[in-house]
Amino acid sequence: MAAVGSREQPGDMVLVANERGLDQAIDAGASSVAVFTAASDAFAEKNIGCTVTASLERFAPIVAGARAADIAVRGYISTITDCP
């Protein structure tokens, strides 16, 4: 958190893409993390390289690990006006 100049304000959140990122967030003292997917498979595949379903499966161990570390988790769904 120090590397990004965090002042640890309420609402500070670390975007976590995988379990390695969660480990790094925990090591840095993050109090909350976020995961994200997309609203359509086409956008998800272009943006994060997998389907929506696969991304949710990837996030299950991240969410479980965050909860075990008493870290809040927020999920986001990204979208655009047209799918690629």
N, C-alpha and C positions, 0 to 999 in steps of 0.2 A: 504494500500500500504506500510505503514511503517513496518508492520509485516513481509513482505517478502523482505524488504530491497530495495524497488524500489527507483531508482534515477529519476523516471519520465522522462525517455529518450523517444525521439520520437520512436514510434513503440511499447512501452510497452503496453501490452494487457492483460486483465483478461479473462480467460476462464469461461464462465457462462453457467451452465447447466439448470437453472430454474429461475423463477421470484425471489425467495428468494436470489439466487446468484447475480442477477442483483441489488437487493436492497442493498446487502452488498457491491457490487462494487461501486455503487453510493455513499454510505455512506463513503467508503474509498477514494473517490476522483478519481476514475478511469476516464481516458479520452477516453478509447476505450475498447470494449469488443469483445469476439469471441464466436460463437456458432459452434457446429459441429454435423455432421451426418455421415452416412456411404454410400458407393456406392451400397450396396446391402441390401435387407431386412434381409437375413441370418446373415450378419455381424452386421447390426444395432441391431438386436434382441439379439445377443450374447454380444455386446459391450455396448449398452445403454438401452436394454430392450424393444424396440419397433421397428416398421417398419420405413422405411425412411419417408413415408408419415406422420405417427404419429409424428415423431420427428420434421418435418417441421411445423406441426400444433402447437406443443409445443413451437416452437421458435417465432411464430408470436407475442405473447404478450411481449416477451423479446425484440424483435427488436423494437416494437412500444414504449415500455417503455424507451429503450435506446435513441431512436430518440427524444422522448419528453424531455429527460434530456440532450439533445445536446451531446450525447456520440456516437462516431463512432462505427460501428458494422462491423465485418468481419465474413464471414462464411467459414467453412472448410468442406471438404468431406474426410473422412478417408477411406483407403482401404488397403488390403493386397493382396498377389499374389493368394491366394486361400481362398474361403469362408469357414468358419467353418462348 
